[in-house]
């Protein structure tokens, strides 16, 4: 199944204590259906010193959010939107696109597959 939210997307948080904040997706954890968003859902982590590697202390890191609690902001219309998958046949090539369900514009190409003529 194609992913609706990918690394590098700008998203808005829909639920939780960080509701309303926007940020860029740093990482998608596909197995757990979670995303890590830059400067959102910060938690404090106590880290032990490792000599010649890092200093010990209390660090703030981004914690994962469930993917259902974020919504993609369309790069074309700038509004939070649901994402659909569109399959188009262009010549002899099959292409899959993500598209915005509000403005009906293609966001980006997911996959391109050449078809064999018989």
C-alpha positions in Angstrom: 0.0 0.0 0.0 1.3 3.4 -0.9 2.1 5.8 1.9 -0.1 8.9 2.3 2.5 10.8 4.4 6.2 10.7 3.5 9.5 12.1 4.7 9.8 15.8 3.9 6.0 16.5 3.9 4.6 19.5 5.9 1.9 18.3 8.3 -0.4 19.8 10.9 -1.2 18.0 14.2 -4.9 17.2 14.7 -5.0 15.8 18.2 -3.1 15.8 21.5 -1.3 18.5 23.4 0.5 19.6 20.3 -2.8 20.2 18.4 -2.5 22.9 15.7 1.3 22.9 15.4 2.8 22.4 12.0 6.2 20.9 11.0 8.2 18.9 8.6 8.2 15.1 8.8 11.7 13.9 9.7 11.1 10.2 9.7 8.2 7.7 9.0 8.2 4.5 11.1 6.1 2.3 8.8 5.9 -0.7 11.1 4.3 1.3 13.9 2.3 3.7 11.8 4.1 6.7 13.4 5.8 9.8 12.2 8.4 12.1 13.8 7.8 15.8 13.1 10.5 18.5 13.5 10.1 20.6 16.7 6.7 19.0 17.6 6.0 16.6 20.6 9.3 17.3 22.3 10.1 15.2 25.4 13.1 15.3 27.8 15.5 12.4 27.7 18.1 11.8 30.4 21.3 10.7 28.6 24.4 9.2 30.3 27.8 10.4 29.3 29.9 8.3 27.0 33.6 9.5 27.2 35.0 10.9 23.9 31.5 10.4 22.2 28.9 12.6 23.9 28.2 14.7 27.0 25.6 13.5 29.5 22.6 15.6 30.4 19.0 16.2 29.7 18.2 16.5 26.0 15.0 17.4 24.2 14.1 15.1 21.4 11.0 14.7 19.1 8.8 11.8 20.1 6.7 9.9 17.5 3.1 10.7 16.8 0.5 8.3 15.4 0.1 8.9 11.7 -3.7 9.3 12.1 -3.1 12.3 14.3 -1.4 14.4 11.5 -2.8 15.7 8.2 -0.8 16.7 5.1 -0.7 20.4 4.1 -1.1 20.5 0.4 1.9 22.3 -1.3 -0.4 23.7 -4.0 -3.4 25.1 -2.0 -1.8 25.4 1.4 -4.7 23.8 3.3 -4.8 20.6 5.4 -6.1 17.8 3.2 -6.7 14.1 2.9 -4.5 12.4 0.4 -5.7 10.1 -2.4 -3.8 7.8 -4.8 -4.4 8.2 -8.6 -3.1 5.8 -11.2 -2.6 7.2 -14.7 -1.6 5.5 -17.9 0.7 7.8 -19.8 1.8 6.3 -23.1 3.1 2.8 -22.3 4.0 3.8 -18.7 1.9 3.3 -15.6 2.3 6.1 -13.0 1.0 6.4 -9.5 0.5 9.9 -8.0 -0.5 11.2 -4.6 -3.2 13.9 -5.0 -4.9 16.5 -2.8 -8.6 15.8 -2.3 -9.4 19.5 -1.8 -7.9 21.1 -4.9 -7.6 17.8 -6.9 -4.0 18.5 -7.9 -1.2 15.9 -8.1 1.2 16.3 -5.2 4.0 14.0 -6.4 4.9 10.8 -8.3 5.0 7.7 -6.1 5.9 5.0 -8.6 6.6 4.6 -12.3 6.3 1.3 -14.0 7.0 0.5 -17.7 4.5 -1.8 -19.3 5.5 -4.5 -21.8 3.7 -4.5 -25.1 2.5 -7.9 -26.4 
